[in-house]
Amino acid sequence: MPNALVLGGATGLVGQALYRVLTTRGWQVETLGRADGNLLDMSFLESRLMASRFDVVFNAVAWTQVDEAEDHPDEALLLNRTLPDALARIVKAGQHGWLVHFSTDFVFSEPRQTPWKEEDSPCPASVYGRTKLAGEQAVLDTLPERSSVLRSAWLFGPGRKNFVSAMLAACRCRDSVSIVHDQTGSPTYTLDLAQWSVSIAEKKAAGLWHAVNGGQATWCELAGEAIALTADNSCRVIPITSDLWPQKAKRPTYSVLDTTKLSNFLGAPIRPWPLALRDFLFSAHHPDA
């Protein structure tokens, strides 16, 4: 029975999904988070990793507050680059095990009309994007033959507040919500992401992967679909442009990720995000189910 150590597995959106999928697939799972100690203390981190006797470390810890990163670049760099680099070095020194690290579509920002592939040159436009890119590069440079980096995007799923749950909550107390319609990306169900991640870890598939649900959407389309599917869909979705919703960090206007590599690896098409969204909204995992 393989052993996994999931950083962020107790409270994180991706970490909780990983814990659920791993245990269902027969793994022994331990979790490690910031509540357990200082993850940036190398001696603490190394002692916890060595004590876990892991086969695979899944790093689902990151600085994900995109706008706050603009004001706190050093803190964002510590979690998004220093931590994964430290994990890669510890795993490498142990001469065994595997590291799965999660990155983001925010490593891309230039105007585009076709999905981004793994071999495309990154072009981050925000502190968050730059620090996440630095983290994935550190992992792949330090541990190229025993690591997998998965870029994902626009996450929704059980266990923690996310865009979909926030929009549904807003509609319970308002008759309309204003959502930007000029940013296009890849909505992704965390339980699907966890399944793909575990499959990649089980087969020790090294390198960079784009791991998102099929299709694309604007934030407005994602919110509209979720609201239309719920029992009380009287809430109106009002499309607005990004300049009417000013934010500190620049967002990509088109960050759809190409999943051809992942689909070929799995031997099946990646299911479209609307189907995954229905699973989330109508499953026992959803708080409103």
N, C-alpha and C positions, 0 to 999 in steps of 0.2 A: 504494500500500500504506500503510494508516494506521499511525501510530506511537503506542504506549502506554508510559507510565511507570507502573509498578506499585510503590507503596510497600508494602513487606512481601512482595514477590513472590518473594524467595529462600527465606524461612524460614517465613512465616506460613501458617496454615491456609487462609484465604481467598485470600491472595496467591499461593500456589502453584497453587491451582485456577485463578485468573485467568490466570496465566502459561501454564498448559497449554491452556486454552480459547482464549486469544488467539492463540497460535502456531498452533494447529490451524485457526483461522479466517483465517489469512493475515496477521495483524498483525506488525509489527516491535515487539519488546518489550524494554524496559530495566527493570531493577529498581533500587530504592533502599531501603535500610534503615538501621537504627541502627548497623550495623556499618560502614557507609560514611562516617559522619560524624554530626555533631550536627544532627538534623532540626529542632531548635528554634532553630538559628542562622539567622536570616533571610537573611543574605548567602550562606551555604552553600546553603541550600535554594533560593534564587532562582537562583543560578549553576547548580546541577544541573538545575533545571527548564528553564531557558533553553537549556542545552547539549543537552538531550534532543530538542528540536524536536518535542515531543509534540503529538498531536491530542487525546488524552484522558489525564488523570491519574486513576488509580484509587488511592484512599487506603484501604489495608487495614491500616494501623498504628493501634493503640489500646492503652490500658491496659485489659486484659481480666481482671485478677485482681480479681474482684468484692469479695471479703472484704478483701484488702489495701488496696483503695481507701478503706475506712473509716478506716484509720490513716494513709493518705498522700493526702489529698484534693487537695493542691496539685500533687503529681506527676501524679495522675490527670487533673486539669484541664489540665495542660500538653499531654498527649498527646491527650486526648479533645476539648478545645475549642480550645486555642491553636494546635495544629498544623493542624487543618482550616481554621480561620479564616485562618491564614497562607497556606495553599494557595489558598484562594478569592481572597485579595487578590492573590497573585502571578499567578494565571490571569487575573483581571480586569484587572490592569495590562498584561498582555501582549496584551490585546484579541483573543485567539484561543484556541481550545482549549476543552475541556470537563472538568469535574471530576465524578467519581463517588465518593461518600463512603458509608461503611457505618455504620449505627446499629443499634439493638437493641430487642427487645421489652421491655427493662427500663425503658423510658420510661413504661410502664404498671404500675400496681400495685393499683388499686382493685378490689374484688370485682366479678365479671362472669360472665355465663353465655353471652354471644355474642361472636364474634370482634371484635377491635378494628379499626376502619377508620382510614384515613389522616387523616380529618377529625376524629376523636375527640380530645378534649383530653388531652394527656399528664399523667401523675401519678406521677412517679418517687418511689420510697421509699428509694433508696440513693444513696450518693455516685457509684457507677458510673453509675446511671441518670440522675442529674442532670447529670453531666459529659458524658455522651453526648448528652443532649437539648440542652445548651448548644452542643455541636459541630455538630449538625445544623441548629440555628437559625442559627448563625453562617454556615454555608455558604449556606443558602437566603436569608438576609438580604443577604449580600455579593454573591452571584453567582446571583440568582434565575433568570435566563434561560439560563444556561450550566452548570447543575449538576443532578445527580440524587442524591438521598439514598435509600438502600435500607435499610430496617429488616429485619433477619433475626433468627434465633433458633436455639438448641439445635443448634449446628453439629456435623456429623460429616463426615469425609472423609479422603483420603489425605494423607500428608506430615507429619503432626504429631499428637501425642497429643490425644485428644478423649474425650468421655464414653463413646462406644461402644467405642472401643479400650481404654479404661481398664477398663471392666466385663469385657470379654473376657479381658484380661490377669489381672484379679483371679480370674476363674473358673478360670484355668489352675493356680492355686496354692491355691484354697480351694473348699470344697464348697457354699458359700452366700455370697450378698451381700445386704446390707440396703439398700434403695433407697426414697426417699420416694415416696409415692403421692398426696399431696395438693397437688401443684403440677402444673398442666396448661399445656402450651405447644405449639409448632410445630416438631417435629424437621425439620432441613433439611440436605440433602446439598450440600456446598460446590461440587461440579462443576455441579449444577443452578443454584445461586446465581450461579456465574460465567457460565453461559450466559445467564441472564436479564440479568445486569449488562451483558454485552457487547452484547446486543440493544438494550437501553435506550440505551447509549452510541452505537451505530451509527445509531440513529434520532433521536438527540438529544432524548430524551423527558425534559423537565425536570420537577422537582418531587419530591414525596415518594412513595415506593413501599413497599408491604409485600411482601417477597420471601421466602417460606417454602414448603416443600412442603405439599401438601394434607393435610387431616385434623388431628387433634390427639392428644396422648398425655400420660400422666404419665411422669415419669422412670422409674417402676417398669415401665410398659408398654413403653417404649422399650428398656430393658435386657432385659426378658423376651423381647421379639421377637428381639433380636440374639442372645441366648444360645440361644433355641430353634432358630434358623436355622443355628447352627454345628454342626460334626461332633460335638463333645463338649458335649452339652447336659445333662449330669448335674448341673450347678451349679444350686442352688435360688435363686430370687429371693424375698427376704422383704420384704413391704411394711411400711414404717414411716411414722409421721407426722413432719412437719418438726420438731416440738419434741424428737424423739429424736435429731435430727441438727443440733444448734445451730450456727449460723453467724453471723458478725458482721453481714453485710449482709442486710437483709430481701429475700426473694425474692417475686416476684409469685405469687399463688396461681392466677391465670388470665391468661395472656398470649398466648393464641392470636391470630394476626394474620389478618385478612380479606384474601384475595388476588383479590377480584373485579376490581379495577383492573388488576392484572398479567395475569390471565387474559384479560380483554378486549383488552389491548394485544397479547398474544401470539397471540390468536385461537384459543386451545386451553385446555382445562382444565389446571390445575397437577397434575402427577402426585402421588399420595399418598406420604407418607413411607415406608410399608412397602415399596413398590416401589423407591424410591430406596435404602433400606437394603439391599435384596437386591443392587442394583447394586454398592454399596460392598463388601459382604461377599464377593461372588462374582466381582469383577472383578480384572483384573491389577494394579489400583492398590492393592489391599489387601495389607498385608504378610504376611498368612497365606495368600494365594491360592497 
